[in-house]
Amino acid sequence: MTVTTTSTDHASKQNTDPDQQPDGAPGETGLLTGLEVGQPIVYGGNRVTHVGPELAAAFESGDRLIVVADTGDLLHVPQAEWLVAAETIERAATAFLALGAVSDDAIRDFFDRFASRLADDEVFEVIAAANAKDIASAQSRGRSTTRLELSHKMRTDMIAGLATWRDTAPSRDSTVDAIDHDGWRLEQRTAGLGVIGFVFEGRPNVFADACGVIRSGNAVVFRIGSDALGTAQAIVRHALDPSLADAGLPAGTAGLVDSRTHAAGWAMFGDPRLSLAVARGSGKAVDQLGAVARSVGTPVSLHGTGGAWIVTGAGCDADRLEAVVRTSLDRKVCNTLNTCCVLRSRADELMPRVLAGLRAAAHDRNVEPKLHVAPDAEAYVDHSWFNTRVPIARAAGVVEEPMAERIGADELGHEWEWEDSPEITVAVVDSVADAVERFNRQSPRFVASIVSADEAEQEEFWSSIDAPFVGDGFTRWVDGQYALNKPELGLSNWQSGRLFGRGAVLSGDSVYTVRSRVRQEDPNLRR
C-alpha cells in the first residue's frame, strides 16, 4: 500500500472535497494530509500498526508512506527520493519503447564500447580512484569491504561479461514456436519484457552485469548500495553513458538511481512501471524490497539469503568429502558451504574429515576457522575446538572468539556472513531423508549437495530436496558465469517459492516475454 501525504503540518486529517485537492489534482479523494503519533495503519488485511513519533515528525508534503503487508513496516519515502526514482524509471520506460527500432548491431556496439572503456587504463584510473574513496569511507565506518573492492579480477570479469553479451547471438524477436493452420500461420516470438529494476549490494561488477538485459531488448534501472555509489557514479559518467550515446541507444536505456538512501530503493520497487524487480543483498532488506514490489503487482527475483548445504550419504567417500568442504569455502559468497549434515552411522569417520576440510580452507587463507555445532553433533567434535580461542576477522575488525560454539537445533539455516575466517555449521542426522527434511524446513532452499557414490541415494536426494541447485560435490559451481558461460544478474532461492517458467539463474537473455503474430494467407478466413 502506498499513501501520499500532502500536508505542511502533521495533523491527521483527510480531504475529501474534490475542489480542495492540493497540487492541482482535482478529482482525487481520500488523500491523507498528515500523520499523527499513534495513528493506526491497517496492514495484511486484519492487523494494525501505529505511526511512531519519528515518522510523524519527519513526514512532509508530497512524501509517500509504503506499508509492507507482510510485516507492517512503515517505510517513509521523502518526495525527493520518490522523484529521483520516478524520473529514472520514466527515462527508462521511454527508452524501452524506442529500443524496438534499434538494431542488434547497435546493441552489440554498446557492449563493445562499454567493455573497451573499462579496459582503457586512463578511463579506469578515474573509476579506481572513486572506488578507493568508497573503500576508505566504508572502512572508516566499520563496514565490510570484501565485495566492494574493484580488484583486477573484478575488472577483468566485468570486461569479459560485457564481451560475452557483445558476442552472444541476438535473441530479440526470435521465433520460439510456429503453428500452421489452413490459410494462416501463428508465430510466437520473443520480445523485451520492459524496464527491469535492480537493487544490489556494493559490488561494482553487478552494476555492469545488470546491463545484460539490454541484449534481450529491455531497459534497466539500478540502485547500488551506498558504500559503492561513488564507484557507480564514475562508471556511469566515464563508461556507461558515453557508450550508450556513441552506440546510438536511447538515453535512459540504462540508468542509475542516484541516491544513497534506502528510501530510493523502496520508491523504485514501488513503481508499477517496472516489469521485473531484482534484489540482491541482505535477507531482511531483500524480503522488504520484494514485498514492496509485490504490493504494486510487480514480479520479483529475490536473492537475499544464501548458504549452501552438504549432506553425506551412506556411500560417501571420505577423501572426496574433505576436498569438497575445502573447495566450497574459498571465499564467502551466497554459494559458499554454510551447513554440513553428517550421517550418524558414519559420523565417527566423516566428522573429522569435515573439520579437516574446514581447517584446510582456513589454512589456504592463513587464518583460523570458525565452527558452530548443533546439539546432535557435539559428541563428534573434540572439546579442544570449544576451549580454544582464536582471532576471527569480522566486518568491524579482528576479534578473539572460541573456535567452536554451540547452537540450537533450529538454527541450522542461519547464514554465517564471514569476512576472512571460513565459518560453518555441523549437524548429525539419522538419514539422508532426515537431512532433506531439515534442509526443506530450515534453509533458504538454495544450494544442496550430497556426497555419495550410491546412485540410488543420489536420486532420492534429487527427487526430495526442495532446491533449484543440486550437486554431488563442491557448492561454488552455482554461478551463471561459471556454470552457464553467461554473466549472472542474480540467483533466486526458493525461500519465497519456486519461479514460474524459468530457472533460478537470471541472465540477460532470460528476461523476455512472448508475443503472438499471425500471418493470414486466406482473406476469406472466418471462424
C-alpha positions, 0 to 999 in steps of 0.5 A: 500500500502506498499513501501520499501525504500532502500536508505542511503540518502533521495533523491527521486529517483527510480531504475529501472535497474534490475542489480542495485537492492540493497540487492541482489534482482535482478529482482525487479523494481520500488523500491523507494530509498528515500523520499523527503519533499513534495513528493506526495503519491497517496492514495484511488485511486484519492487523494494525500498526501505529505511526511512531513519533519519528515518522510523524515528525519527519513526514512532509508534503508530497512524501509517500508512506509504503506499508509492507503487508507482510510485516507492517513496516512503515517505510517513509519515502521523502518526495525527493527520493520518490522523484529521483526514482520516478524520473529514472524509471520514466527515462527508462520506460521511454527508452524501452519503447524506442529500443524496438527500432534499434538494431542488434548491431547497435546493441552489440556496439554498446557492449563493445564500447562499454567493455573497451572503456573499462579496459582503457587504463586512463578511463579506469584510473578515474573509476579506481580512484572513486572506488578507493574513496568508497573503500576508505569511507566504508572502512572508516565506518566499520563496514565490510569491504570484501565485495566492494573492492574493484580488484583486477579480477573484478575488472577483468570479469566485468570486461569479459561479461560485457564481451560475452553479451557483445558476442552472444547471438541476438535473441530479440524477436526470435521465433520460439514456436510456429503453428500452421493452420489452413490459410494462416500461420501463428508465430510466437516470438520473443520480445523485451519484457520492459524496464527491469529494476535492480537493487544490489549490494556494493559490488561494482561488477553487478552494476555492469552485469545488470546491463545484460538485459539490454541484449534481450531488448529491455531497459534497466534501472539500478540502485547500488548500495551506498558504500559503492555509489561513488564507484557507480557514479564514475562508471556511469559518467566515464563508461556507461553513458558515453557508450550508450550515446556513441552506440546510438541507444536511447538515453535512459536505456540504462540508468542509475538511481542516484541516491544513497538512501534506502528510501530510493530503493523502496520508491523504485520497487514501488513503481508499477512501471517496472516489469521485473524487480531484482534484489540482491543483498541482505535477507531482511532488506531483500524480503522488504524490497520484494514485498514492496514490489509485490504490493504494486503487482510487480514480479520479483527475483529475490536473492537475499539469503544464501548458504549452501548445504552438504549432506553425506550419504551412506556411500560417501567417500571420505577423501572426496568429502574433505576436498569438497568442504575445502573447495566450497569455502574459498571465499564467502559468497551466497554459494559458499558451504554454510551447513554440513549434515553428517550421517550418524552411522558414519559420523565417527569417520566423516566428522573429522574429515569435515573439520579437516576440510574446514581447517584446510580452507582456513589454512589456504587463507592463513587464518583460523576457522570458525565452527558452530555445532548443533546439539546432535553433533557435539559428541563428534567434535573434540572439546579442544575446538570449544576451549580454544580461542582464536582471532576471527576477522569480522566486518568491524575488525579482528576479534578473539572468539572460541573456535567452536560454539554451540547452537540450537537445533533450529538454527541450522539455516542461519547464514554465517556472513564471514569476512576472512575466517571460513565459518560453518555449521555441523549437524548429525542426522539419522538419514539422508531423508532426515537431512532433506527434511531439515534442509526443506524446513530450515534453509533458504532452499538454495544450494544442496549437495550430497556426497555419495557414490550410491546412485540410488541415494543420489536420486532420492536426494534429487527427487526430495530436496526442495532446491533449484541447485543440486550437486554431488560435490563442491557448492561454488559451481552455482554461478551463471558465469561459471556454470552457464558461460553467461554473466549472472544478474542474480540467483533466486532461492526458493525461500519465497517459492519456486519461479514460474517458467524459468530457472533460478539463474537470471541472465540477460537473455532470460528476461523476455516475454512472448508475443503472438503474430499471425500471418493470414494467407486466406482473406476469406478466413472466418471462424 
